[in-house]
Amino acid sequence: MKVRPDLMITRGPLWGKTGRVVLVDFKTTSAQDYAHFVATIEQYDYDRQAALYSDLLSAARFIIIGVQKKSPFEVWQFELTLVQGLIKQGAKCIVPGEGKGDFCRSFQATLWEKYHTAAPPQRRQPGALSSKVQKAYKR
């Protein structure tokens, strides 16, 4: 499997005291404000990406930097590893039999059916993460 994080930090101030990798992923966004940007975490399965990358690269932190595509070109930071249970929720998308409901909409139809013989994970319930993410990062 190939993963390509935008930025992988292995030393310096962001690295912290964990001695483990920090991953930073840059996203352009059409979101009008920070709250709408945070909502895209569920929409675009960033939690699943964070779970996969963090596991494969032994990362302690996964940070998304969002950059608005249009004026005022604001820049937002969201650290998925600070939201309790978010990475674990994304991992359920990868491990079959752990998810419940309409879970992980695109994974089954693409990678899982092509590369695995085990039963695919269930698909994600729309809105399943929104309240958890918004509660943790309410501005």
Phi, psi and chi 1 to 4 in degrees:
 res  aa     phi    psi   chi1   chi2   chi3   chi4
   1 MET       -  141.0  179.8  171.5  -72.6      -
   2 LYS  -109.8  127.4  178.6 -180.0  173.1 -178.0
   3 VAL  -125.2  144.3  -64.8      -      -      -
   4 ARG  -139.4   84.9 -140.6  171.3   98.5  178.9
   5 PRO   -67.8  151.1   23.5  -30.2      -      -
   6 ASP   -66.2  -38.8  -67.6  -27.6      -      -
   7 LEU  -146.6  130.1  179.5   61.5      -      -
   8 MET  -122.2  116.8 -173.2  164.3   81.0      -
   9 ILE  -102.3  125.6  -58.7  168.0      -      -
  10 THR  -117.2   -1.5   56.7      -      -      -
  11 ARG  -164.6  164.7   61.0  178.3  165.0 -124.7
  12 GLY   108.3 -176.1      -      -      -      -
  13 PRO   -63.8  -34.6   13.1  -20.1      -      -
  14 LEU   -72.2  -23.5  -80.8  178.2      -      -
  15 TRP   -63.9  -35.1 -167.5   42.3      -      -
  16 GLY    73.1 -162.1      -      -      -      -
  17 LYS   -95.2    1.0  -62.4  175.4 -177.4  174.5
  18 THR   -73.3  -26.8   62.6      -      -      -
  19 GLY    72.8   15.0      -      -      -      -
  20 ARG  -119.9  165.7  -66.4 -179.8   63.5 -160.3
  21 VAL   -65.9  144.1  174.3      -      -      -
  22 VAL  -114.5  127.4  175.9      -      -      -
  23 LEU  -107.2  136.7  -60.2  174.7      -      -
  24 VAL  -125.7  129.3  179.6      -      -      -
  25 ASP  -121.0  129.7 -158.8   50.7      -      -
  26 PHE   -97.9  132.9  -65.1   91.9      -      -
  27 LYS  -129.2  133.9  -51.9  -74.2 -173.9 -171.1
  28 THR   -87.0  149.0   56.2      -      -      -
  29 THR  -143.5  147.9 -179.0      -      -      -
  30 SER   -94.1    2.7  -61.8      -      -      -
  31 ALA   -57.7  140.0      -      -      -      -
  32 GLN   -79.7  -25.8  -57.9  145.1  -37.2      -
  33 ASP  -154.4  177.4   53.7   33.6      -      -
  34 TYR   -59.8  -41.3 -177.5   75.9      -      -
  35 ALA   -60.7  -41.5      -      -      -      -
  36 HIS   -69.2  -35.3  -74.3   99.1      -      -
  37 PHE   -62.7  -44.9  173.0   66.0      -      -
  38 VAL   -60.1  -36.4  168.8      -      -      -
  39 ALA   -64.2  -25.7      -      -      -      -
  40 THR   -71.8  -13.4   64.9      -      -      -
  41 ILE   -58.8  -43.0  -71.2  169.2      -      -
  42 GLU   -75.1  -45.0  177.7 -176.7    0.6      -
  43 GLN   -57.2  -41.7 -178.4 -178.4   -2.1      -
  44 TYR  -104.9   13.6  -63.3  117.3      -      -
  45 ASP    58.1   38.4  -66.8  -37.4      -      -
  46 TYR   -65.0  -27.6  -63.7  155.0      -      -
  47 ASP   -65.1  -37.7   58.2  -38.9      -      -
  48 ARG   -67.1  -43.8 -177.7  176.3   67.4 -169.9
  49 GLN   -59.8  -45.7  175.8 -168.8    5.5      -
  50 ALA   -61.6  -42.3      -      -      -      -
  51 ALA   -63.0  -45.6      -      -      -      -
  52 LEU   -66.3  -51.3 -177.8   63.7      -      -
  53 TYR   -61.7  -44.8  -80.0   33.8      -      -
  54 SER   -61.7  -40.1  -63.9      -      -      -
  55 ASP   -68.5  -49.3 -175.2   46.7      -      -
  56 LEU   -67.9  -31.8  -68.2  174.6      -      -
  57 LEU  -107.2    8.6  -60.6  172.2      -      -
  58 SER    51.8   48.5  -61.2      -      -      -
  59 ALA   -87.7  141.8      -      -      -      -
  60 ALA   -90.7  -24.9      -      -      -      -
  61 ARG  -136.5  146.1  -62.9  173.6   67.0 -167.2
  62 PHE  -134.5  114.9 -169.9   92.7      -      -
  63 ILE  -117.2  134.6  -58.2  166.5      -      -
  64 ILE  -108.7  132.1  -68.0  177.1      -      -
  65 ILE  -109.9  118.9  -55.2  -67.7      -      -
  66 GLY  -102.0  133.4      -      -      -      -
  67 VAL  -122.5  122.4 -179.3      -      -      -
  68 GLN   -62.7  138.8  -80.5 -175.3  -46.1      -
  69 LYS   -76.5  -24.8  -67.4  179.4 -177.1 -180.0
  70 LYS  -123.3  164.0  -63.5  179.9 -178.7  176.7
  71 SER   -53.0  134.2 -178.8      -      -      -
  72 PRO   -93.4   11.6   32.5  -33.7      -      -
  73 PHE    56.4   45.0  -54.4  106.8      -      -
  74 GLU   -69.2  157.1  -71.3 -170.2   37.2      -
  75 VAL  -123.4  128.9  177.5      -      -      -
  76 TRP  -123.7  150.9  -59.2  -58.4      -      -
  77 GLN  -118.5  138.4  173.9 -177.1  -36.2      -
  78 PHE  -140.7  119.8 -175.8   89.3      -      -
  79 GLU  -100.2  109.5 -175.4  167.4  -11.8      -
  80 LEU   -65.8  -31.0  -78.6   80.1      -      -
  81 THR   -70.3  -13.2   43.0      -      -      -
  82 LEU   -85.3  -14.5  -68.0 -179.9      -      -
  83 VAL   -90.9  112.7 -179.9      -      -      -
  84 GLN   -57.8  125.6 -175.2  176.5    0.9      -
  85 GLY    86.2   -6.9      -      -      -      -
  86 LEU   -70.2  -45.0 -171.0   58.4      -      -
  87 ILE   -65.5  -40.8  -60.3  -68.7      -      -
  88 LYS   -61.9  -39.7 -173.0  175.0 -177.9  178.3
  89 GLN   -62.4  -41.9 -176.8   70.2   31.0      -
  90 GLY   -65.5  -35.3      -      -      -      -
  91 ALA   -67.3  -29.9      -      -      -      -
  92 LYS   -61.9  -22.6  -73.7 -178.4  179.6 -179.3
  93 CYS   -70.5  -26.0 -164.5      -      -      -
  94 ILE   -94.7  -33.7  -60.6  163.4      -      -
  95 VAL   -92.9  118.9  178.6      -      -      -
  96 PRO   -64.6  145.7   20.2  -27.2      -      -
  97 GLY    84.1   -1.2      -      -      -      -
  98 GLU   -98.9  -27.6  -70.7 -159.1   21.5      -
  99 GLY   -81.3  160.1      -      -      -      -
 100 LYS  -129.6  146.5  -58.2 -137.1 -175.7  -65.6
 101 GLY    79.9 -153.7      -      -      -      -
 102 ASP   -82.6   76.6 -174.4   25.0      -      -
 103 PHE  -104.1  134.5 -156.2   67.0      -      -
 104 CYS    57.2   69.5  -57.2      -      -      -
 105 ARG   -55.9  -38.3   57.1 -169.0  167.8  -83.5
 106 SER   -98.8  -19.1   63.5      -      -      -
 107 PHE   -63.3  -45.5 -165.5   73.9      -      -
 108 GLN   -60.6  -44.9  177.6  179.5   -1.1      -
 109 ALA   -73.3  -16.3      -      -      -      -
 110 THR  -115.6  -93.9   55.2      -      -      -
 111 LEU   -61.1  -46.2  -65.1  176.7      -      -
 112 TRP   -61.9  -46.8 -162.5  -93.5      -      -
 113 GLU   -67.0  -29.1  -71.4  179.5   -7.9      -
 114 LYS   -77.6  -35.8  -71.4 -179.4 -178.0  178.8
 115 TYR  -118.9   -4.0  -58.6  111.1      -      -
 116 HIS  -131.1  152.5  -67.0   82.3      -      -
 117 THR  -102.8  -14.0   56.4      -      -      -
 118 ALA   -73.3  164.1      -      -      -      -
 119 ALA   -62.5  137.6      -      -      -      -
 120 PRO   -71.7  157.2   24.3  -30.8      -      -
 121 PRO   -69.0  161.0   23.0  -29.7      -      -
 122 GLN   -76.2  166.0  -64.9  178.3  -17.8      -
 123 ARG   -87.3  160.6  -63.7  156.0   75.5   91.6
 124 ARG   -82.9  142.1  169.7  177.9  -64.7  159.5
 125 GLN   -72.6  126.4  -75.0  -78.2   -2.6      -
 126 PRO   -58.7  133.4  -21.1   30.6      -      -
 127 GLY    84.7    4.1      -      -      -      -
 128 ALA   -63.8  -35.0      -      -      -      -
 129 LEU   -98.7  -17.1  -63.9  177.6      -      -
 130 SER   -52.2  -49.8  -64.2      -      -      -
 131 SER   -66.6  -38.1   61.7      -      -      -
 132 LYS   -65.6  -46.1 -174.8 -177.5  -73.5 -173.0
 133 VAL   -67.8  -45.7  169.4      -      -      -
 134 GLN   -66.7  -35.4  -71.1  174.9    3.1      -
 135 LYS   -65.5  -40.6 -176.1  177.7  178.2 -175.9
 136 ALA   -73.1  -30.7      -      -      -      -
 137 TYR  -122.1   38.0  -81.4   89.7      -      -
 138 LYS   -69.1  130.7 -154.0  165.8 -159.1  165.7
 139 ARG  -117.8      -  -79.4 -166.3  170.7 -163.0
